[in-house]
Amino acid sequence: MHPLYDVLYRRRDTRREFTGEPIEPAALERVLRAAHAAPSVGLSQPWDFVLVSDDHVRREFRDHVLAERRVFEASLDPERATVFDRIKIEGVLESSLGVVVCYDPERGSPAVLGRHAIADAGLYSVCLAIENLWLAATAEGLGVGWVSFYREDFLRRLLGVPVGVRPVAWLCLGGVRDLPDVPDLERHGWRERLPLDDVVHHERYGQRPGR
């Protein structure tokens, strides 16, 4: 099997495993270059990467994330809340660095080749950059954790992101003790991975051989 597949299957959304050790500058540059090499609609390259190491800023963001965690937990039934209580949702302070990936829909405007019919194609491009970053980090022996418990307006104000530019992801990045064999959400019983056959359709949606 090609080594790329090993990286794909080793990739994890990292939380508890961060060591906090500084990232080697050359490794960080390789990871960011890999992200910047992602394909983008109309070659618009609509991403920006904000590197956040300041402890005060990270603590302020972590406090906001924990408040949003409580909001979500309050919406769960007791059984689900018990499962959720075991799940760590962020490694903001434990990681070496925060990488906030932003989407600028005006980059390359007004004529972004390939976006006239699918307005979200630029956002999809940013997600490809995030995946490139994640896989490159895994190849470098680093961990990545995508924090999604935040309000965009809060993060925009915290980092001075201009109006109109979307902060798409706060990625916790850093060295790790290891990467678990089983993703946290599966290990804690939140959800199981679907079989491939359940999500592959032939010719038309819902059409599967022998069904």
Salt bridges, closest charged atoms under 4 A:
ASP6 OD2 - ARG10 NE 2.93
ASP13 OD2 - ARG15 NH2 2.98
GLU29 OE2 - ARG33 NE 2.92
ASP48 OD2 - ARG107 NH2 2.68
ASP55 OD1 - ARG58 NH2 3.65
GLU60 OE1 - HIS56 NE2 3.73
ASP63 OD1 - ARG62 NE 3.25
GLU68 OE1 - ARG151 NH2 3.11
GLU90 OE2 - LYS88 NZ 3.77
GLU94 OE2 - LYS88 NZ 2.99
ASP104 OD2 - ARG107 NH2 3.79
GLU140 OE2 - ARG30 NE 2.61
GLU152 OE2 - ARG166 NH2 2.65
ASP153 OD1 - ARG156 NH1 2.79
ASP184 OD1 - ARG187 NH2 2.44
GLU186 OE2 - ARG193 NE 3.66
ASP198 OD1 - ARG211 NH2 3.79
